[in-house]
Amino acid sequence: QVDLVESGGGLAQTGGSLRLSCTASGSFGSIYGMGWYRQRPGQSAREMVATITRTGYANYHGTVRGRFTISRDNDENTAYLQMDGLKVEDTAIYFCFGEFTDGTTWGQGTLVTVSS
């Protein structure tokens, strides 16, 4: 049983910053890829925001590249998403994920609201 616990969401103003974290707990071996997807208001589909491999290779959605930075601490089984220069269109529920030997696990989601 693996759990991913997210924290750090909340309310920010346009141009502001928030930092999300995602920590894995339970019984597992290695965590391979980690990252975040988001689901915007009124949309059913989730879109990839940022991902990072165990060795630190990062990939970003084009709309957040240059504003968001993903990182991870393998010793702490935690990934971080530093979100700077927030825009109203970044408002969404952000879901972290982790890729484990037995499959992919998702966090509970955290709401990020950006006001103008």
All heavy atoms as an XYZ file, in Angstrom:
878
protein
N       0.850     -1.189      0.000
C       0.000      0.000      0.000
C       0.889      1.243      0.000
O       1.735      1.417      0.877
C      -0.908      0.025      1.235
C      -1.794      1.227      1.345
C      -2.927      1.203      0.339
O      -3.341      0.138     -0.083
N      -3.405      2.367     -0.042
N       0.677      2.078     -1.007
C       1.450      3.311     -1.130
C       0.474      4.483     -1.111
O      -0.575      4.441     -1.754
C       2.247      3.333     -2.449
C       3.005      4.649     -2.579
C       3.203      2.153     -2.515
N       0.805      5.499     -0.379
C       0.013      6.718     -0.350
C       0.875      7.894     -0.773
O       2.071      7.945     -0.456
C      -0.538      6.992      1.052
C      -1.612      6.012      1.442
O      -2.497      5.726      0.599
O      -1.571      5.511      2.577
N       0.255      8.832     -1.472
C       0.895     10.094     -1.821
C       0.106     11.204     -1.163
O      -1.100     11.340     -1.395
C       0.909     10.299     -3.341
C       1.834      9.399     -4.154
C       1.685      9.687     -5.634
C       3.276      9.567     -3.729
N       0.772     11.986     -0.344
C       0.120     13.076      0.366
C       0.617     14.401     -0.192
O       1.828     14.651     -0.226
C       0.405     13.002      1.875
C      -0.239     14.184      2.591
C      -0.117     11.683      2.437
N      -0.339     15.212     -0.618
C      -0.007     16.505     -1.195
C      -0.250     17.619     -0.195
O      -1.136     17.539      0.657
C      -0.875     16.768     -2.426
C      -0.727     15.737     -3.527
C      -1.529     16.143     -4.748
O      -1.282     17.242     -5.269
O      -2.393     15.347     -5.171
N       0.501     18.688     -0.354
C       0.265     19.874      0.447
C       0.748     21.087     -0.321
O       1.475     20.949     -1.320
C       0.982     19.780      1.799
O       2.379     19.690      1.612
N       0.331     22.256      0.137
C       0.863     23.487     -0.413
C      -0.071     24.265     -1.319
O       0.282     25.342     -1.784
N      -1.239     23.737     -1.613
C      -2.158     24.493     -2.448
C      -2.747     25.670     -1.693
O      -2.454     25.885     -0.522
N      -3.575     26.432     -2.375
C      -4.214     27.568     -1.722
C      -4.501     28.676     -2.701
O      -4.629     28.450     -3.905
N      -4.597     29.880     -2.159
C      -4.955     31.054     -2.944
C      -3.746     31.944     -3.158
O      -2.967     32.174     -2.228
C      -6.046     31.840     -2.206
C      -6.522     33.142     -2.827
C      -7.211     32.867     -4.171
C      -7.457     33.878     -1.889
N      -3.586     32.410     -4.373
C      -2.511     33.343     -4.698
C      -3.051     34.391     -5.661
O      -4.061     34.165     -6.339
C      -1.323     32.613     -5.311
N      -2.375     35.508     -5.710
C      -2.735     36.537     -6.675
C      -1.915     36.360     -7.939
O      -0.872     35.700     -7.944
C      -2.491     37.919     -6.079
C      -3.425     38.264     -4.928
C      -3.259     39.701     -4.483
O      -2.162     40.243     -4.510
N      -4.351     40.319     -4.061
N      -2.386     36.942     -9.009
C      -1.651     36.909    -10.268
C      -0.238     37.421    -10.045
O      -0.039     38.465     -9.412
C      -2.357     37.776    -11.316
O      -3.678     37.266    -11.536
C      -1.603     37.764    -12.625
N       0.718     36.655    -10.544
C       2.118     36.997    -10.361
C       2.730     36.436     -9.100
O       3.945     36.519     -8.913
N       1.917     35.845     -8.247
C       2.399     35.297     -6.994
C       2.990     33.912     -7.141
O       3.155     33.397     -8.261
N       3.296     33.314     -5.998
C       3.956     32.011     -5.979
C       3.294     31.073     -4.977
O       2.749     31.511     -3.962
C       5.437     32.161     -5.587
O       6.141     32.950     -6.512
N       3.361     29.808     -5.300
C       2.972     28.738     -4.391
C       3.931     27.579     -4.601
O       4.501     27.426     -5.686
C       1.541     28.269     -4.656
C       0.392     29.189     -4.246
C      -0.934     28.638     -4.775
C       0.328     29.346     -2.734
N       4.064     26.759     -3.576
C       4.917     25.579     -3.681
C       4.128     24.362     -3.249
O       3.627     24.315     -2.128
C       6.153     25.718     -2.810
C       7.196     24.620     -3.017
C       8.253     24.685     -1.949
N       9.448     23.923     -2.288
C      10.268     23.413     -1.366
N      10.022     23.585     -0.084
N      11.342     22.739     -1.747
N       4.023     23.393     -4.139
C       3.355     22.137     -3.831
C       4.391     21.098     -3.452
O       5.512     21.100     -3.958
C       2.550     21.636     -5.018
C       1.536     22.595     -5.641
C       0.786     21.889     -6.769
C       0.576     23.124     -4.609
N       3.995     20.205     -2.559
C       4.845     19.067     -2.249
C       4.015     17.793     -2.318
O       2.798     17.820     -2.169
C       5.484     19.204     -0.873
O       4.498     19.196      0.139
N       4.681     16.699     -2.540
C       4.034     15.391     -2.688
C       4.966     14.362     -2.082
O       6.069     14.154     -2.597
C       3.790     15.119     -4.164
S       3.133     13.486     -4.545
N       4.518     13.721     -1.013
C       5.356     12.773     -0.283
C       4.748     11.383     -0.304
O       3.557     11.211     -0.019
C       5.535     13.224      1.168
O       6.153     14.504      1.190
C       6.406     12.239      1.939
N       5.569     10.415     -0.640
C       5.128      9.029     -0.680
C       5.398      8.346      0.654
O       6.439      8.557      1.277
C       5.847      8.280     -1.791
N       4.455      7.537      1.079
C       4.622      6.757      2.304
C       4.053      5.372      2.085
O       3.242      5.153      1.192
C       3.920      7.429      3.480
O       2.526      7.486      3.260
N       4.496      4.430      2.920
C       4.032      3.058      2.799
C       5.172      2.129      2.432
O       6.340      2.445      2.660
N       4.827      1.010      1.871
C       5.806     -0.011      1.518
C       6.044      0.007      0.010
O       5.131     -0.264     -0.771
C       5.304     -1.389      1.948
O       6.226     -2.393      1.586
N       7.248      0.359     -0.365
C       7.577      0.379     -1.780
C       9.081      0.329     -1.942
O       9.833      0.550     -0.995
C       7.012      1.627     -2.473
C       7.415      2.926     -1.839
C       8.576      3.572     -2.216
C       6.610      3.510     -0.858
C       8.938      4.769     -1.628
C       6.969      4.691     -0.260
C       8.145      5.332     -0.646
N       9.518      0.057     -3.155
C      10.939      0.062     -3.444
C      11.347      1.443     -3.919
O      11.383      2.393     -3.175
N      11.633      1.546     -5.189
C      12.026      2.829     -5.761
C      10.816      3.557     -6.348
O       9.834      2.929     -6.755
C      13.070      2.624     -6.858
O      14.252      2.079     -6.355
N      10.903      4.881     -6.380
C       9.923      5.699     -7.076
C      10.575      6.133     -8.383
O      11.664      6.712     -8.372
C       9.519      6.937     -6.265
C       9.107      6.537     -4.852
C       8.366      7.660     -6.970
C       8.818      7.739     -3.949
N       9.959      5.830     -9.460
C      10.509      6.191    -10.760
C      10.079      7.611    -11.094
O      10.505      8.566    -10.462
C      10.125      5.152    -11.797
C      10.604      3.766    -11.401
C       9.728      2.813    -10.864
C      11.956      3.428    -11.486
C      10.187      1.570    -10.456
C      12.414      2.188    -11.078
C      11.522      1.263    -10.564
O      11.982      0.037    -10.145
N       9.221      7.822    -12.045
C       8.778      9.172    -12.362
C       7.844      9.732    -11.297
O       7.124      8.997    -10.624
N       7.885     11.032    -11.115
C       6.940     11.741    -10.256
C       6.529     13.009    -10.980
O       7.226     13.460    -11.911
C       7.554     12.094     -8.893
C       7.964     10.918     -8.057
S       8.542     11.394     -6.404
C       6.966     11.747     -5.593
N       5.427     13.586    -10.555
C       5.024     14.835    -11.194
C       3.605     15.224    -10.849
O       3.017     14.681     -9.912
N       3.109     16.164    -11.619
C       1.763     16.686    -11.411
C       0.979     16.783    -12.714
O       1.554     17.149    -13.761
C       1.806     18.087    -10.797
C       1.939     18.105     -9.313
C       0.926     18.171     -8.393
C       3.155     18.078     -8.565
N       1.448     18.184     -7.113
C       2.806     18.124     -7.191
C       4.489     18.005     -8.907
C       3.764     18.103     -6.182
C       5.443     17.979     -7.906
C       5.073     18.031     -6.563
N      -0.293     16.491    -12.612
C      -1.276     16.811    -13.608
C      -2.257     17.794    -12.962
O      -2.301     17.922    -11.734
C      -2.041     15.559    -14.064
C      -1.329     14.736    -15.096
C      -0.122     14.110    -14.816
C      -1.864     14.555    -16.366
C       0.534     13.344    -15.776
C      -1.229     13.788    -17.330
C      -0.030     13.185    -17.019
O       0.613     12.425    -17.971
N      -3.015     18.482    -13.769
C      -4.031     19.377    -13.223
C      -5.339     19.249    -13.998
O      -5.345     18.910    -15.176
C      -3.554     20.827    -13.219
C      -3.370     21.446    -14.575
C      -2.756     22.849    -14.453
N      -2.521     23.456    -15.760
C      -1.841     24.598    -15.930
N      -1.360     25.259    -14.883
N      -1.692     25.081    -17.147
N      -6.404     19.556    -13.282
C      -7.738     19.546    -13.875
C      -8.339     20.930    -13.658
O      -8.596     21.334    -12.519
C      -8.605     18.474    -13.208
C      -9.970     18.309    -13.821
C     -10.717     17.122    -13.224
O     -10.232     16.434    -12.327
N     -11.909     16.861    -13.721
N      -8.545     21.634    -14.750
C      -9.054     22.997    -14.668
C     -10.556     22.992    -14.466
O     -11.240     22.025    -14.798
C      -8.689     23.766    -15.930
C      -7.189     23.934    -16.123
C      -6.900     24.773    -17.337
N      -5.481     24.889    -17.626
C      -4.991     25.621    -18.603
N      -5.799     26.318    -19.385
N      -3.683     25.665    -18.813
N     -11.138     24.081    -13.941
C     -12.591     24.161    -13.726
C     -13.353     23.925    -15.012
O     -13.011     24.491    -16.063
C     -12.785     25.596    -13.216
C     -11.482     25.970    -12.616
C     -10.439     25.287    -13.448
N     -14.359     23.103    -14.931
C     -15.207     22.838    -16.085
C     -14.638     21.841    -17.069
O     -15.280     21.552    -18.080
N     -13.458     21.327    -16.811
C     -12.851     20.352    -17.711
C     -12.756     19.000    -17.026
O     -12.434     18.915    -15.849
C     -11.468     20.812    -18.167
C     -11.489     22.105    -18.967
C     -10.125     22.473    -19.520
O      -9.152     21.742    -19.344
N     -10.043     23.598    -20.206
N     -13.032     17.948    -17.754
C     -12.971     16.610    -17.171
C     -11.593     15.986    -17.326
O     -11.209     15.119    -16.544
C     -14.019     15.704    -17.818
O     -13.804     15.636    -19.215
N     -10.865     16.432    -18.324
C      -9.560     15.828    -18.569
C      -8.488     16.506    -17.722
O      -8.569     17.690    -17.413
C      -9.206     15.930    -20.041
N      -7.487     15.719    -17.371
C      -6.319     16.257    -16.687
C      -5.223     16.496    -17.711
O      -5.067     15.723    -18.648
C      -5.820     15.286    -15.619
C      -6.814     14.995    -14.506
C      -6.222     14.006    -13.498
N      -7.190     13.616    -12.479
C      -6.932     12.781    -11.481
N      -5.735     12.247    -11.353
N      -7.873     12.487    -10.610
N      -4.450     17.530    -17.508
C      -3.315     17.803    -18.380
C      -2.025     17.739    -17.586
O      -1.978     18.106    -16.412
C      -3.447     19.175    -19.049
C      -3.439     20.347    -18.096
C      -3.557     21.692    -18.808
O      -3.816     21.708    -20.024
O      -3.386     22.724    -18.134
N      -0.994     17.245    -18.247
C       0.301     17.146    -17.595
C       0.845     18.537    -17.347
O       0.805     19.393    -18.230
C       1.257     16.346    -18.480
C       2.610     16.063    -17.839
S       3.819     17.385    -18.003
C       4.227     17.264    -19.753
N       1.358     18.758    -16.157
C       1.972     20.036    -15.815
C       3.496     19.907    -15.835
O       4.182     20.656    -16.529
C       1.517     20.501    -14.420
C       2.204     21.805    -14.054
C       0.004     20.654    -14.373
N       4.005     18.963    -15.068
C       5.447     18.761    -14.991
C       5.724     17.357    -14.488
O       4.979     16.823    -13.670
C       6.095     19.776    -14.054
N       6.794     16.773    -14.998
C       7.228     15.458    -14.552
C       8.725     15.475    -14.331
O       9.442     16.324    -14.896
C       6.884     14.360    -15.579
O       7.610     14.610    -16.799
C       5.396     14.321    -15.881
N       9.195     14.547    -13.515
C      10.631     14.454    -13.254
C      11.003     13.002    -13.031
O      10.293     12.257    -12.343
C      11.028     15.333    -12.034
C      12.552     15.372    -11.868
C      10.330     14.879    -10.755
C      13.019     16.455    -10.886
N      12.094     12.592    -13.646
C      12.571     11.228    -13.484
C      13.353     11.105    -12.184
O      13.691     12.101    -11.525
C      13.470     10.811    -14.649
O      14.680     11.600    -14.603
C      12.781     11.017    -15.985
N      13.688      9.877    -11.843
C      14.443      9.656    -10.618
C      15.810     10.342    -10.683
O      16.354     10.777     -9.688
C      14.604      8.157    -10.371
C      15.342      7.824     -9.079
C      15.285      6.349     -8.739
N      16.028      6.066     -7.536
C      15.571      6.291     -6.313
N      14.357      6.778     -6.142
N      16.324      5.999     -5.257
N      16.346     10.445    -11.875
C      17.664     11.060    -12.035
C      17.581     12.573    -12.239
O      18.610     13.216    -12.453
C      18.411     10.423    -13.213
O      17.605     10.529    -14.390
C      18.723      8.961    -12.922
N      16.356     13.121    -12.207
C      16.235     14.568    -12.227
C      15.910     15.204    -13.574
O      15.911     16.434    -13.685
N      15.636     14.377    -14.568
C      15.259     14.961    -15.855
C      13.825     15.455    -15.767
O      12.910     14.707    -15.442
C      15.397     13.939    -16.980
C      14.972     14.473    -18.321
C      15.828     15.275    -19.071
C      13.696     14.210    -18.830
C      15.434     15.792    -20.292
C      13.300     14.721    -20.038
C      14.162     15.510    -20.767
O      13.766     16.023    -21.973
N      13.614     16.733    -16.087
C      12.304     17.356    -15.958
C      11.690     17.664    -17.317
O      12.396     17.956    -18.281
C      12.412     18.643    -15.147
N      10.376     17.611    -17.337
C       9.623     17.939    -18.535
C       8.430     18.789    -18.117
O       7.835     18.546    -17.058
C       9.142     16.661    -19.231
C       8.567     16.932    -20.599
O       9.005     17.832    -21.299
N       7.584     16.147    -20.990
N       8.094     19.789    -18.930
C       7.048     20.729    -18.569
C       6.055     20.917    -19.701
O       6.415     20.850    -20.887
C       7.638     22.099    -18.234
C       8.580     22.115    -17.066
C       9.948     21.977    -17.262
C       8.113     22.283    -15.773
C      10.832     21.987    -16.202
C       8.987     22.309    -14.690
C      10.339     22.155    -14.915
O      11.207     22.175    -13.850
N       4.819     21.226    -19.327
C       3.853     21.684    -20.306
C       4.310     23.060    -20.781
O       4.849     23.854    -20.018
C       2.468     21.769    -19.654
C       1.357     21.997    -20.623
N       1.058     23.244    -21.135
C       0.470     21.135    -21.176
C       0.032     23.137    -21.960
N      -0.342     21.857    -22.011
N       4.070     23.322    -22.036
C       4.560     24.569    -22.609
C       4.042     25.820    -21.917
O       4.715     26.846    -21.887
N       2.849     25.743    -21.328
C       2.270     26.934    -20.703
C       2.892     27.269    -19.351
O       2.692     28.361    -18.838
C       0.760     26.761    -20.515
O       0.511     25.642    -19.655
C       0.054     26.547    -21.841
N       3.635     26.325    -18.768
C       4.244     26.591    -17.461
C       5.761     26.645    -17.515
O       6.412     27.012    -16.535
C       3.800     25.534    -16.416
C       2.285     25.412    -16.374
C       4.447     24.182    -16.672
N       6.320     26.243    -18.648
C       7.786     26.244    -18.766
C       8.317     27.649    -18.550
O       7.819     28.613    -19.112
C       8.207     25.698    -20.125
C       9.709     25.460    -20.266
C      10.024     24.807    -21.598
N       9.481     23.448    -21.684
C       8.554     23.087    -22.564
N       8.057     23.970    -23.415
N       8.120     21.847    -22.582
N       9.337     27.751    -17.704
C       9.904     29.051    -17.370
C       9.277     29.704    -16.166
O       9.816     30.669    -15.613
N       8.117     29.188    -15.730
C       7.450     29.731    -14.535
C       7.430     28.710    -13.401
O       7.524     29.083    -12.236
C       6.010     30.126    -14.860
C       5.893     31.201    -15.926
C       4.450     31.693    -16.058
N       3.543     30.651    -16.537
C       2.473     30.222    -15.873
N       2.185     30.730    -14.677
N       1.689     29.284    -16.390
N       7.283     27.448    -13.734
C       7.217     26.384    -12.729
C       8.534     25.609    -12.738
O       9.157     25.426    -13.787
C       6.084     25.412    -13.033
C       4.692     25.972    -12.865
C       4.465     27.323    -12.645
C       3.601     25.116    -12.924
C       3.184     27.825    -12.494
C       2.308     25.601    -12.770
C       2.110     26.958    -12.554
N       8.919     25.118    -11.570
C      10.121     24.301    -11.442
C       9.800     23.078    -10.603
O       9.338     23.206     -9.465
C      11.260     25.079    -10.778
O      11.539     26.264    -11.531
C      12.527     24.211    -10.720
N      10.051     21.915    -11.167
C       9.830     20.671    -10.439
C      11.160     20.141     -9.931
O      12.192     20.271    -10.619
C       9.107     19.623    -11.317
C       8.669     18.421    -10.473
C       9.958     19.203    -12.506
C       7.745     17.465    -11.223
N      11.145     19.576     -8.740
C      12.350     18.980     -8.168
C      11.919     17.812     -7.287
O      10.732     17.617     -7.044
C      13.131     20.013     -7.356
O      12.348     20.505     -6.282
N      12.883     17.052     -6.837
C      12.558     15.930     -5.959
C      13.717     15.635     -5.022
O      14.875     15.917     -5.351
C      12.159     14.687     -6.750
C      13.235     14.110     -7.623
C      12.677     13.001     -8.523
N      12.443     11.757     -7.814
C      11.881     10.680     -8.363
N      11.474     10.722     -9.634
N      11.713      9.576     -7.656
N      13.364     15.063     -3.887
C      14.342     14.616     -2.908
C      14.114     13.114     -2.747
O      13.153     12.700     -2.096
C      14.143     15.357     -1.581
C      15.181     14.983     -0.537
O      15.709     13.853     -0.572
O      15.445     15.830      0.329
N      14.963     12.311     -3.349
C      14.764     10.862     -3.328
C      14.889     10.292     -1.915
O      14.229      9.306     -1.580
C      15.746     10.182     -4.267
C      15.454     10.482     -5.728
O      14.308     10.700     -6.117
N      16.494     10.516     -6.551
N      15.724     10.887     -1.089
C      15.874     10.398      0.282
C      14.600     10.620      1.097
O      14.315      9.859      2.026
C      17.057     11.073      0.964
C      18.386     10.658      0.371
O      18.462      9.550     -0.197
O      19.350     11.449      0.456
N      13.868     11.677      0.772
C      12.635     12.009      1.478
C      11.389     11.527      0.739
O      10.273     11.762      1.198
C      12.539     13.517      1.704
C      13.650     14.084      2.563
C      13.583     13.579      3.990
O      12.458     13.298      4.479
O      14.655     13.427      4.616
N      11.592     10.851     -0.403
C      10.461     10.360     -1.217
C       9.460     11.473     -1.520
O       8.241     11.263     -1.471
C       9.754      9.200     -0.500
C      10.670      8.013     -0.277
O      11.410      7.621     -1.177
N      10.632      7.454      0.922
N       9.979     12.645     -1.823
C       9.141     13.831     -1.994
C       9.486     14.559     -3.290
O      10.666     14.671     -3.636
C       9.310     14.782     -0.809
O       8.902     14.115      0.397
C       8.466     16.036     -0.987
N       8.447     15.022     -3.953
C       8.614     15.893     -5.110
C       8.031     17.266     -4.770
O       7.120     17.376     -3.936
C       7.908     15.305     -6.333
N       8.572     18.279     -5.417
C       8.136     19.653     -5.185
C       7.821     20.319     -6.518
O       8.474     20.046     -7.527
C       9.235     20.457     -4.484
C       9.693     19.873     -3.182
C      10.825     19.061     -3.127
C       9.005     20.122     -2.007
C      11.248     18.516     -1.927
C       9.425     19.583     -0.795
C      10.544     18.781     -0.767
O      10.966     18.240      0.418
N       6.838     21.195     -6.491
C       6.527     22.007     -7.654
C       6.492     23.462     -7.208
O       5.561     23.879     -6.519
C       5.193     21.602     -8.281
C       4.841     22.327     -9.576
C       5.822     21.936    -10.697
C       3.408     22.010    -10.022
N       7.520     24.202     -7.584
C       7.577     25.630     -7.294
C       6.884     26.363     -8.423
O       7.305     26.252     -9.585
C       9.030     26.095     -7.172
C       9.189     27.575     -6.932
C       8.651     28.015     -5.583
O       8.834     27.313     -4.585
N       7.985     29.163     -5.536
N       5.828     27.089     -8.092
C       5.038     27.779     -9.098
C       5.192     29.278     -8.899
O       4.725     29.821     -7.895
C       3.566     27.365     -8.986
C       3.355     25.854     -9.084
S       1.617     25.383     -9.107
C       1.137     25.856     -7.458
N       5.848     29.915     -9.830
C       6.053     31.353     -9.800
C       5.325     32.001    -10.979
O       4.977     31.319    -11.944
C       7.547     31.686     -9.873
C       8.335     31.109     -8.713
O       7.849     31.195     -7.562
O       9.436     30.577     -8.948
N       5.120     33.292    -10.876
C       4.450     33.986    -11.964
C       3.080     33.421    -12.261
O       2.688     33.283    -13.430
N       2.329     33.117    -11.214
C       1.046     32.455    -11.404
C       0.081     33.306    -12.208
O       0.064     34.540    -12.098
C       0.439     32.093    -10.049
C       1.075     30.883     -9.361
C       0.706     30.841     -7.886
C       0.648     29.600    -10.050
N      -0.724     32.618    -13.002
C      -1.738     33.258    -13.830
C      -3.110     32.706    -13.454
O      -3.210     31.601    -12.909
C      -1.461     32.989    -15.307
C      -0.103     33.450    -15.794
C       0.100     33.104    -17.262
C       1.467     33.565    -17.753
N       1.666     33.254    -19.188
N      -4.135     33.468    -13.785
C      -5.498     33.022    -13.487
C      -5.761     31.651    -14.101
O      -6.410     30.790    -13.495
C      -6.530     34.053    -13.979
C      -7.944     33.496    -13.858
C      -6.394     35.353    -13.212
N      -5.220     31.429    -15.285
C      -5.453     30.152    -15.971
C      -4.719     28.980    -15.336
O      -4.889     27.841    -15.765
C      -5.085     30.256    -17.454
C      -3.714     30.817    -17.723
C      -3.748     32.310    -18.004
O      -4.502     33.046    -17.321
O      -3.004     32.754    -18.900
N      -3.906     29.230    -14.314
C      -3.293     28.131    -13.568
C      -4.235     27.575    -12.510
O      -3.928     26.568    -11.865
C      -2.004     28.594    -12.884
C      -0.906     28.945    -13.864
O      -0.759     28.211    -14.870
O      -0.204     29.953    -13.645
N      -5.375     28.245    -12.316
C      -6.363     27.759    -11.349
C      -6.821     26.360    -11.737
O      -7.268     26.126    -12.861
C      -7.572     28.703    -11.303
O      -7.153     29.973    -10.802
C      -8.667     28.138    -10.416
N      -6.678     25.426    -10.800
C      -7.006     24.029    -11.081
C      -6.813     23.198     -9.819
O      -6.249     23.676     -8.828
C      -6.105     23.477    -12.189
N      -7.266     21.969     -9.887
C      -6.888     20.982     -8.881
C      -5.637     20.284     -9.403
O      -5.639     19.779    -10.530
C      -8.009     19.956     -8.624
C      -9.279     20.656     -8.161
C      -7.557     18.939     -7.569
C     -10.474     19.734     -8.053
N      -4.614     20.254     -8.599
C      -3.341     19.655     -8.992
C      -3.202     18.296     -8.324
O      -3.326     18.175     -7.099
C      -2.182     20.568     -8.588
C      -2.040     21.778     -9.477
C      -2.993     22.800     -9.463
C      -0.983     21.896    -10.374
C      -2.903     23.891    -10.299
C      -0.870     23.006    -11.205
C      -1.830     23.987    -11.157
O      -1.718     25.078    -11.994
N      -2.955     17.292     -9.144
C      -2.815     15.913     -8.682
C      -1.378     15.453     -8.897
O      -0.892     15.475    -10.032
C      -3.748     14.982     -9.451
C      -5.213     15.265     -9.267
C      -5.884     16.140    -10.114
C      -5.926     14.646     -8.251
C      -7.236     16.399     -9.958
C      -7.281     14.887     -8.091
C      -7.935     15.778     -8.934
N      -0.730     15.028     -7.841
C       0.603     14.471     -8.031
C       0.490     12.974     -8.290
O      -0.511     12.346     -7.962
C       1.506     14.747     -6.842
S       1.220     13.722     -5.386
N       1.513     12.430     -8.888
C       1.558     10.998     -9.140
C       2.969     10.484     -8.900
O       3.945     11.231     -8.952
C       1.120     10.664    -10.573
C       2.141     11.024    -11.615
C       3.107     10.111    -12.028
C       2.146     12.281    -12.189
C       4.054     10.442    -12.980
C       3.088     12.630    -13.141
C       4.053     11.712    -13.533
N       3.047      9.208     -8.645
C       4.327      8.547     -8.524
C       4.261      7.205     -9.231
O       3.238      6.512     -9.163
N       5.312      6.869     -9.917
C       5.395      5.599    -10.634
C       6.214      4.617     -9.808
O       7.387      4.865     -9.537
C       6.016      5.806    -12.014
C       5.167      6.698    -12.909
C       5.853      7.033    -14.221
O       7.095      7.016    -14.251
O       5.149      7.327    -15.196
N       5.572      3.528     -9.413
C       6.195      2.515     -8.575
C       6.278      1.199     -9.344
O       5.725      1.066    -10.438
C       5.390      2.331     -7.290
C       5.263      3.584     -6.480
C       4.252      4.511     -6.750
C       6.141      3.859     -5.453
C       4.144      5.685     -6.018
C       6.032      5.021     -4.708
C       5.035      5.940     -4.988
N       6.941      0.248     -8.767
C       7.098     -1.049     -9.410
C       5.741     -1.675     -9.741
O       5.556     -2.271    -10.804
C       7.896     -2.009     -8.523
O       9.168     -1.425     -8.240
C       8.098     -3.361     -9.200
N       4.780     -1.504     -8.832
C       3.465     -2.116     -9.006
C       2.481     -1.244     -9.766
O       1.319     -1.630     -9.915
C       2.873     -2.477     -7.640
C       3.660     -3.579     -6.945
O       4.331     -4.354     -7.662
O       3.614     -3.660     -5.704
N       2.902     -0.085    -10.200
C       1.998      0.773    -10.943
C       2.068      2.218    -10.492
O       2.932      2.609     -9.718
N       1.116      3.007    -10.974
C       1.077      4.441    -10.684
C       0.075      4.736     -9.586
O      -1.049      4.217     -9.596
C       0.695      5.221    -11.950
O       1.661      4.961    -12.974
C       0.655      6.715    -11.669
N       0.486      5.574     -8.661
C      -0.365      6.010     -7.558
C      -0.568      7.513     -7.662
O       0.364      8.239     -8.026
C       0.266      5.656     -6.206
O       0.360      4.224     -6.099
C      -0.572      6.173     -5.046
N      -1.793      7.959     -7.321
C      -2.138      9.380     -7.392
C      -2.397      9.940     -6.007
O      -2.896      9.239     -5.116
C      -3.382      9.584     -8.251
C      -3.147      9.286     -9.698
C      -3.240      8.076    -10.309
C      -2.748     10.226    -10.704
N      -2.927      8.209    -11.638
C      -2.622      9.510    -11.911
C      -2.489     11.590    -10.701
C      -2.251     10.126    -13.107
C      -2.123     12.195    -11.888
C      -2.006     11.464    -13.080
N      -2.066     11.210     -5.843
C      -2.412     11.911     -4.629
C      -3.875     12.322     -4.638
O      -4.585     12.131     -5.624
N      -4.301     12.923     -3.524
C      -5.713     13.268     -3.363
C      -6.097     14.539     -4.109
O      -7.279     14.822     -4.279
C      -6.041     13.414     -1.866
C      -5.621     14.746     -1.240
C      -4.157     14.814     -0.844
O      -3.347     13.972     -1.222
N      -3.809     15.842     -0.055
N      -5.105     15.279     -4.548
C      -5.380     16.535     -5.237
C      -5.358     17.710     -4.281
O      -5.778     17.593     -3.122
N      -4.859     18.823     -4.763
C      -4.845     20.042     -3.966
C      -5.285     21.195     -4.857
O      -4.872     21.285     -6.018
C      -3.459     20.305     -3.352
O      -3.520     21.426     -2.465
C      -2.411     20.590     -4.416
N      -6.129     22.059     -4.336
C      -6.698     23.148     -5.114
C      -5.775     24.356     -5.111
O      -5.326     24.808     -4.053
C      -8.064     23.534     -4.558
C      -8.785     24.696     -5.246
C      -9.102     24.359     -6.704
C     -10.065     25.048     -4.497
N      -5.514     24.855     -6.291
C      -4.761     26.098     -6.475
C      -5.701     27.099     -7.137
O      -6.246     26.824     -8.211
C      -3.512     25.866     -7.338
C      -2.863     27.194     -7.712
C      -2.523     24.970     -6.602
N      -5.885     28.228     -6.485
C      -6.746     29.284     -7.022
C      -5.921     30.548     -7.173
O      -5.303     31.007     -6.216
C      -7.942     29.549     -6.091
O      -8.670     28.338     -5.883
C      -8.863     30.591     -6.698
N      -5.932     31.099     -8.374
C      -5.192     32.323     -8.653
C      -6.197     33.417     -9.001
O      -6.998     33.253     -9.924
C      -4.197     32.130     -9.806
C      -3.368     33.397    -10.003
C      -3.286     30.945     -9.535
N      -6.147     34.491     -8.246
C      -7.082     35.595     -8.465
C      -6.389     36.746     -9.179
O      -5.187     36.954     -9.040
C      -7.636     36.073     -7.135
O      -6.597     36.588     -6.319
N      -7.183     37.485     -9.931
C      -6.623     38.619    -10.683
C      -6.583     39.877     -9.844
O      -7.125     39.940     -8.763
C      -7.445     38.858    -11.942
O      -8.785     39.133    -11.587
